[in-house]
Amino acid sequence: MIGFTLRVWNINWDEGTHQHPDERYWSMVTEDISWPGSGNYFNSADSSLNPYNHRSTWVYGTLPLFITKAAANYLEKDTLIPNAIVNSADKLGIGLKETSGATVTVINVGPSSTEPTLRKALAIGADNAVRINAEPTDANYVARLLANYAKNENFDLIITGRESIDYNGGAVPGMLATYLDIPFVNACLGLELNGNQATVIREIDGGKETLQGNLPMLLAGQKGLVEEKDLRIPAMRGIMMARKKPLTVIEASDSEKQTSVLKFDLPEAKAACTMIEADYVDQLVQLLHSEAKVI
């Protein structure tokens, strides 16, 4: 309750970096519990509302849990979970806002069910959000829609995730940079800005590479772009303020989808593994020759 009061009355606990300890405690408990089934409420040994069944503790009775759980469901209804790379990109953008006075816009292509994810970015400090109302079924289509919007905004720096956690295509960032005709760095692990010049560290096979270039630029973030300890959790004050920030919905600028998914196939099942004891070298050689056909 102390944490909640601090948020409501605009007292900026820890400058918004972390939740108040009491607020974090409430968040952890309400994330663990779920609504009890019919007839299960009074069975404390099995009730999903009992924090002790989730290795948590709680001493304030069930009424605050009901109220808090209902509030959490309302505030984060149908929320999609952004992956760690996108979270890092969001945090890097917020960090640039705090250090250089930048304006941060978050944007995605997707249906209305993705708006809570945009609201989370607003809750940790983004200035405004844009949702392009279209189904993101094709990487080229998504990149083209984002490019059509970005061309009119003159962004200095665009930060994306390296890939999504559903299709793992990794194609949108490079396509977007091509459409915008700006430099592109993939698998970015670090960024320093000095005026209009950017120093970027990216992951390569067997090590890291340091590059320099001038803005505008597009970076595809890799896990490690921001330290996990620096990732921000939307706090109550930020969530409430996010509801007052603009979230603009625009219709797709074109409808042509140049590719489509025909089907997905699972990898072929691997053959059974044959174990050969160490003393039977001749048998091993015979199998490698007759079955595996590698010698």
TATAZI-V355390 format. One record per residue. N is the residue number from 1. RES is the residue in one letter. SS is DSSP state (h for helix, s for strand, l for the rest). Layout:
n=[N | N]
res=[RES | RES]
ss=[SS | SS]
This chain:
n=[1 | 2 | 3 | 4 | 5 | 6 | 7 | 8 | 9 | 10 | 11 | 12 | 13 | 14 | 15 | 16 | 17 | 18 | 19 | 20 | 21 | 22 | 23 | 24 | 25 | 26 | 27 | 28 | 29 | 30 | 31 | 32 | 33 | 34 | 35 | 36 | 37 | 38 | 39 | 40 | 41 | 42 | 43 | 44 | 45 | 46 | 47 | 48 | 49 | 50 | 51 | 52 | 53 | 54 | 55 | 56 | 57 | 58 | 59 | 60 | 61 | 62 | 63 | 64 | 65 | 66 | 67 | 68 | 69 | 70 | 71 | 72 | 73 | 74 | 75 | 76 | 77 | 78 | 79 | 80 | 81 | 82 | 83 | 84 | 85 | 86 | 87 | 88 | 89 | 90 | 91 | 92 | 93 | 94 | 95 | 96 | 97 | 98 | 99 | 100 | 101 | 102 | 103 | 104 | 105 | 106 | 107 | 108 | 109 | 110 | 111 | 112 | 113 | 114 | 115 | 116 | 117 | 118 | 119 | 120 | 121 | 122 | 123 | 124 | 125 | 126 | 127 | 128 | 129 | 130 | 131 | 132 | 133 | 134 | 135 | 136 | 137 | 138 | 139 | 140 | 141 | 142 | 143 | 144 | 145 | 146 | 147 | 148 | 149 | 150 | 151 | 152 | 153 | 154 | 155 | 156 | 157 | 158 | 159 | 160 | 161 | 162 | 163 | 164 | 165 | 166 | 167 | 168 | 169 | 170 | 171 | 172 | 173 | 174 | 175 | 176 | 177 | 178 | 179 | 180 | 181 | 182 | 183 | 184 | 185 | 186 | 187 | 188 | 189 | 190 | 191 | 192 | 193 | 194 | 195 | 196 | 197 | 198 | 199 | 200 | 201 | 202 | 203 | 204 | 205 | 206 | 207 | 208 | 209 | 210 | 211 | 212 | 213 | 214 | 215 | 216 | 217 | 218 | 219 | 220 | 221 | 222 | 223 | 224 | 225 | 226 | 227 | 228 | 229 | 230 | 231 | 232 | 233 | 234 | 235 | 236 | 237 | 238 | 239 | 240 | 241 | 242 | 243 | 244 | 245 | 246 | 247 | 248 | 249 | 250 | 251 | 252 | 253 | 254 | 255 | 256 | 257 | 258 | 259 | 260 | 261 | 262 | 263 | 264 | 265 | 266 | 267 | 268 | 269 | 270 | 271 | 272 | 273 | 274 | 275 | 276 | 277 | 278 | 279 | 280 | 281 | 282 | 283 | 284 | 285 | 286 | 287 | 288 | 289 | 290 | 291 | 292 | 293 | 294 | 295]
res=[M | I | G | F | T | L | R | V | W | N | I | N | W | D | E | G | T | H | Q | H | P | D | E | R | Y | W | S | M | V | T | E | D | I | S | W | P | G | S | G | N | Y | F | N | S | A | D | S | S | L | N | P | Y | N | H | R | S | T | W | V | Y | G | T | L | P | L | F | I | T | K | A | A | A | N | Y | L | E | K | D | T | L | I | P | N | A | I | V | N | S | A | D | K | L | G | I | G | L | K | E | T | S | G | A | T | V | T | V | I | N | V | G | P | S | S | T | E | P | T | L | R | K | A | L | A | I | G | A | D | N | A | V | R | I | N | A | E | P | T | D | A | N | Y | V | A | R | L | L | A | N | Y | A | K | N | E | N | F | D | L | I | I | T | G | R | E | S | I | D | Y | N | G | G | A | V | P | G | M | L | A | T | Y | L | D | I | P | F | V | N | A | C | L | G | L | E | L | N | G | N | Q | A | T | V | I | R | E | I | D | G | G | K | E | T | L | Q | G | N | L | P | M | L | L | A | G | Q | K | G | L | V | E | E | K | D | L | R | I | P | A | M | R | G | I | M | M | A | R | K | K | P | L | T | V | I | E | A | S | D | S | E | K | Q | T | S | V | L | K | F | D | L | P | E | A | K | A | A | C | T | M | I | E | A | D | Y | V | D | Q | L | V | Q | L | L | H | S | E | A | K | V | I]
ss=[l | h | h | h | h | h | h | h | l | l | l | l | h | h | h | h | l | l | l | l | h | h | h | h | h | h | h | h | h | h | h | h | l | l | l | l | l | l | l | l | l | l | l | l | l | l | l | l | l | l | h | h | h | h | l | l | l | l | l | l | l | h | h | h | h | h | h | h | h | h | h | h | h | h | h | l | l | l | l | l | l | l | l | h | h | h | h | h | h | h | h | h | h | h | h | h | h | h | h | h | l | l | l | l | s | s | s | s | s | l | l | h | h | h | h | h | h | h | h | h | h | h | h | l | l | l | l | s | s | s | s | s | s | l | l | l | l | l | h | h | h | h | h | h | h | h | h | h | h | h | l | l | l | l | l | l | s | s | s | s | s | l | l | l | l | l | l | l | l | l | l | h | h | h | h | h | h | h | h | h | l | l | s | s | s | s | s | s | s | s | s | s | s | s | l | l | s | s | s | s | s | s | s | s | l | l | s | s | s | s | s | s | s | s | l | l | s | s | s | s | s | l | l | l | l | l | l | h | h | h | l | l | l | l | l | h | h | h | h | h | h | h | l | l | l | l | s | s | s | s | s | l | l | l | l | l | l | l | l | l | l | l | l | l | l | l | l | l | l | l | l | l | l | l | l | l | l | l | l | l | h | h | h | h | h | h | h | h | h | h | l | l | l | l | l]
